[in-house]
Amino acid sequence: MIKKILLTPEGLKEKEDEKTELKTQRGEAVKELVTARNMGDLSENGAYKAARFRLSGIDRRLRYIENVLRRATITSKRTDGRVGIGTEVFVNDGVKDLTLTIVDSH
């Protein structure tokens, strides 16, 4: 059974925006890789290795985001007085007031 990931509507939008940005960055990284590859000997080409490293990092993050989006379930704020995903909690730490929003770990 695939574990669902609870997201607020705001959290979903953040993930979708990040996915869009990563796809843009991926296109740029592929261009950098092609340019570096055309510089010659790949065994001594630091620019090629750096471009490959950047591209693999972007691809890894894209896979993670796509997995989160596939498993996402949108949740709304609780109205029964209990704390859950999306609930804002007001806390005073003795010095200042804090407002925290409860979110999933993703």
C-alpha positions as CSV (number, residue, x, y, z in Angstrom):
1,M,0.0,0.0,0.0
2,I,1.4,3.4,-1.0
3,K,1.5,5.9,1.9
4,K,-0.5,9.0,1.2
5,I,1.2,12.4,1.7
6,L,-1.1,15.0,3.2
7,L,-0.7,18.5,1.7
8,T,-2.5,21.7,2.2
9,P,-3.6,23.6,-1.0
10,E,-0.7,26.0,-0.3
11,G,1.8,23.1,0.0
12,L,0.5,21.6,-3.3
13,K,1.0,24.9,-5.1
14,E,4.6,25.1,-3.7
15,K,5.4,21.7,-4.9
16,E,3.9,22.4,-8.4
17,D,5.8,25.7,-8.6
18,E,9.1,23.9,-7.6
19,K,8.5,21.3,-10.3
20,T,8.0,24.0,-12.9
21,E,11.2,25.8,-11.8
22,L,13.1,22.5,-11.8
23,K,12.0,21.7,-15.4
24,T,13.3,25.1,-16.4
25,Q,16.6,24.5,-14.6
26,R,16.9,21.1,-16.2
27,G,16.7,22.5,-19.7
28,E,19.5,25.0,-18.8
29,A,21.5,22.2,-17.3
30,V,21.2,20.0,-20.4
31,K,22.4,22.9,-22.6
32,E,25.4,23.4,-20.2
33,L,26.1,19.6,-20.4
34,V,26.1,19.7,-24.3
35,T,28.4,22.7,-24.3
36,A,30.8,21.1,-21.9
37,R,30.7,17.8,-23.8
38,N,31.7,19.7,-27.0
39,M,34.9,21.0,-25.2
40,G,36.8,17.8,-25.9
41,D,38.3,15.1,-23.7
42,L,35.6,14.1,-21.1
43,S,38.1,12.5,-18.7
44,E,39.8,15.8,-18.0
45,N,36.8,18.0,-18.5
46,G,35.8,19.6,-15.1
47,A,33.0,21.6,-16.7
48,Y,31.4,18.4,-18.0
49,K,31.6,16.7,-14.6
50,A,30.1,19.8,-12.9
51,A,27.3,19.9,-15.5
52,R,26.6,16.2,-15.1
53,F,26.5,16.6,-11.3
54,R,24.1,19.6,-11.5
55,L,21.8,17.7,-13.9
56,S,21.7,14.6,-11.7
57,G,20.8,16.8,-8.7
58,I,18.0,18.4,-10.6
59,D,16.7,15.0,-11.8
60,R,16.8,13.6,-8.3
61,R,14.8,16.5,-6.9
62,L,12.3,16.2,-9.8
63,R,11.7,12.5,-9.1
64,Y,11.2,13.3,-5.4
65,I,8.7,16.1,-6.2
66,E,6.8,14.0,-8.8
67,N,6.6,11.2,-6.3
68,V,5.2,13.5,-3.6
69,L,2.6,14.9,-6.1
70,R,1.6,11.4,-7.2
71,R,0.9,10.4,-3.6
72,A,-0.5,13.8,-2.4
73,T,-3.9,14.0,-0.8
74,I,-5.2,17.6,-0.3
75,T,-6.4,18.2,3.2
76,S,-8.4,21.1,4.5
77,K,-8.1,22.8,7.9
78,R,-9.9,21.0,10.7
79,T,-12.9,22.8,12.1
80,D,-13.5,20.5,15.1
81,G,-11.0,22.2,17.4
82,R,-8.4,19.5,17.0
83,V,-4.9,20.0,15.6
84,G,-4.1,18.4,12.2
85,I,-2.3,19.1,8.9
86,G,-3.0,22.7,7.9
87,T,-3.9,23.8,11.4
88,E,-2.4,27.0,12.6
89,V,-1.2,26.8,16.2
90,F,-0.4,29.8,18.4
91,V,2.4,29.3,20.9
92,N,4.1,31.6,23.4
93,D,7.6,30.5,24.3
94,G,7.8,32.9,27.2
95,V,9.4,35.6,25.1
96,K,7.3,36.0,22.0
97,D,4.2,34.7,20.4
98,L,4.6,32.3,17.5
99,T,2.2,31.1,14.8
100,L,3.0,27.7,13.5
101,T,1.3,25.8,10.7
102,I,1.2,22.0,11.1
103,V,2.5,20.3,7.9
104,D,3.5,16.8,6.8
105,S,7.2,16.1,6.6
106,H,7.3,16.4,2.8
